[in-house]
Amino acid sequence: MNISFIYPGNITYKQITPQIVALYDPAVKNTDDNTLYIYSTTVPEDSISFKIPFTVPGNLKQTKIIKTQTFTANQEIYSDGENEVTLLVLRQKDQTIVIRIPPNPKNVNDTITDIMNSIKPLE
């Protein structure tokens, strides 16, 4: 993972793969519905096609641009009518970061923006 970021002390950090980390509140049962995932990869700057390692139900339902200081960012919502997944896709040059917001984000909701704004690519 070629990024750094800050997260609160009450959140647990777990490295899943070299490119994926999980953040969750240890006071709440650690399930996929309560876990924030961050994926980091290198993709050519002019490429719009890259593999996201998260299960995405259905098709892209909504997208909107999010303002950040460092990245070009989009919020993307995928849905099959029953299940929904929200991704934040951050890009800067050839660095691409995908944050999968948990379906039940109340335990990490307050920290999502802080984490996103603290992400810095490493040289």
C-alpha positions as CSV (number, residue, x, y, z in Angstrom):
1,M,0.0,0.0,0.0
2,N,1.6,3.2,-1.1
3,I,-0.5,5.6,1.0
4,S,-0.6,6.9,4.5
5,F,-3.7,8.0,6.5
6,I,-4.8,8.9,10.0
7,Y,-7.6,7.1,11.8
8,P,-8.9,7.5,15.4
9,G,-7.5,5.4,18.2
10,N,-10.9,3.7,18.8
11,I,-10.8,2.1,15.4
12,T,-9.0,-1.1,14.7
13,Y,-6.7,-1.4,11.7
14,K,-6.2,-4.8,10.0
15,Q,-4.1,-5.5,6.9
16,I,-6.1,-7.9,4.6
17,T,-3.7,-8.0,1.6
18,P,-0.8,-5.8,0.6
19,Q,-3.3,-3.5,-1.1
20,I,-6.3,-3.8,1.2
21,V,-6.8,-2.7,4.8
22,A,-9.9,-2.9,7.0
23,L,-11.0,-0.5,9.6
24,Y,-13.7,-1.2,12.2
25,D,-14.9,-0.3,15.6
26,P,-13.9,-3.2,18.0
27,A,-16.8,-2.3,20.3
28,V,-19.1,-3.6,17.6
29,K,-19.2,-7.1,16.2
30,N,-16.7,-7.2,13.3
31,T,-18.8,-8.0,10.3
32,D,-18.5,-7.0,6.6
33,D,-21.5,-4.7,7.2
34,N,-19.5,-2.7,9.8
35,T,-16.1,-2.6,8.1
36,L,-14.6,0.2,6.1
37,Y,-12.2,-1.1,3.4
38,I,-9.4,0.8,1.7
39,Y,-7.8,-0.5,-1.5
40,S,-4.8,1.2,-3.1
41,T,-3.3,0.4,-6.5
42,T,-1.4,2.0,-9.3
43,V,-3.4,2.5,-12.6
44,P,-2.2,4.6,-15.6
45,E,-3.5,8.1,-15.2
46,D,-5.5,8.1,-18.5
47,S,-7.1,4.7,-17.8
48,I,-10.8,4.6,-16.7
49,S,-10.9,0.8,-16.5
50,F,-9.5,-1.0,-13.5
51,K,-10.4,-4.0,-11.3
52,I,-12.1,-3.2,-8.0
53,P,-11.6,-6.1,-5.5
54,F,-15.0,-5.6,-3.8
55,T,-18.2,-7.3,-4.7
56,V,-20.4,-4.7,-6.5
57,P,-24.1,-5.6,-6.8
58,G,-25.9,-4.6,-10.0
59,N,-25.0,-1.5,-12.0
60,L,-23.9,2.0,-11.3
61,K,-26.9,3.7,-9.9
62,Q,-25.5,7.1,-9.0
63,T,-22.2,9.0,-9.2
64,K,-21.2,12.4,-7.9
65,I,-18.0,14.4,-7.7
66,I,-16.6,14.9,-4.2
67,K,-14.2,17.8,-3.4
68,T,-10.9,16.9,-1.8
69,Q,-7.7,18.8,-1.4
70,T,-5.5,16.1,-3.0
71,F,-7.5,13.8,-5.2
72,T,-10.0,13.8,-8.0
73,A,-12.8,11.9,-6.3
74,N,-16.2,10.3,-7.1
75,Q,-18.8,8.7,-4.9
76,E,-20.3,5.8,-6.7
77,I,-23.3,3.9,-5.6
78,Y,-24.0,0.4,-7.1
79,S,-27.3,-1.4,-6.6
80,D,-29.2,-4.4,-7.8
81,G,-32.5,-3.2,-6.2
82,E,-31.9,-5.2,-3.0
83,N,-28.3,-4.6,-2.1
84,E,-26.3,-1.4,-2.4
85,V,-22.6,-0.6,-2.2
86,T,-21.1,2.9,-1.9
87,L,-17.5,3.4,-3.1
88,L,-15.3,6.5,-2.9
89,V,-12.9,6.5,-5.8
90,L,-9.9,8.8,-5.3
91,R,-7.3,9.3,-8.1
92,Q,-4.1,11.4,-8.3
93,K,-1.9,10.8,-11.3
94,D,-1.4,7.0,-11.4
95,Q,-2.5,6.4,-7.7
96,T,-6.0,5.0,-7.3
97,I,-7.6,4.5,-3.9
98,V,-11.0,2.9,-3.5
99,I,-12.8,3.2,-0.1
100,R,-15.7,0.8,0.4
101,I,-18.1,2.4,2.8
102,P,-19.9,-0.3,4.9
103,P,-23.6,-0.8,4.4
104,N,-24.1,0.0,8.1
105,P,-21.6,2.9,8.5
106,K,-22.9,4.3,11.8
107,N,-19.9,3.1,13.8
108,V,-17.3,4.6,11.4
109,N,-19.4,7.3,9.7
110,D,-17.9,10.2,11.7
111,T,-14.4,9.1,10.7
112,I,-14.9,8.5,6.9
113,T,-14.4,12.1,5.9
114,D,-11.4,12.5,8.2
115,I,-9.7,9.4,6.9
116,M,-10.4,10.3,3.3
117,N,-9.0,13.8,3.8
118,S,-5.9,12.5,5.6
119,I,-4.9,10.1,2.8
120,K,-1.5,10.9,1.3
121,P,0.3,9.0,-1.5
122,L,3.8,7.9,-0.5
123,E,6.7,8.7,-2.7
